[in-house]
Amino acid sequence: MGIYAGLVDISTMCVVNLYLSAASTPSGDWLVVHMRPDYTSIAIMRGQDLIFFRNRAEGDAEGLADVVHQTAMYYQDRLEGKGFARAFAGGTGRTAGAVDVVRRDIEGRIGTAVELIDPTRAAMLTGRIDVTVDQLAALAPLVGMLMREKLGSPKPREGGAVPA
């Protein structure tokens, strides 16, 4: 048919690329919670290595804060996690303010301040551009996708499974 899909990637991995391409990549273990109206993905990184990934469809019986708590327990028990040096959350939920609610819930569950995902870590917005939080959320995976060629996609640690 002559159709070419172009670049296809998981948006959460693109968000991770934002931080891997930044001047100061988070050290230690760090958490990314990326929300979309239909799903939320959780990635745990150990330095530059992906050690855990989970995708959860919206509408699941368990609340997102519970899923993050389960993920944190798995991280401590099975992945020898000592605590998150940094944590990031962002994207867009089904309701207004969903990201802020999730950030507060996650902070309470993991005991680490949760920062908003910020694409300006890797791409400066120049001029007199005022950008809303929703616009930054939309830009984050796109900017991360641009960084993909520079970095390559995150890969699981050798010998370690990445649970789905």
Buried (B, 14 or more C-beta within 10 A) or exposed (E): EEEEEEEEEBBBBBBBBBBBBBEEBBEEBBBBBBBBEEBBBBBBBBBBBBBBBBBBEBEEEEEBBEBBBBBBEBBEEEBEBEEBBBBBBBBBBEEEEBBBEBBEBBBEBBEBEBBBBBBBBBBEEEEEEEEEEEEBBBBBBEBBBBBBEEBEEBEBBEEBEBEE
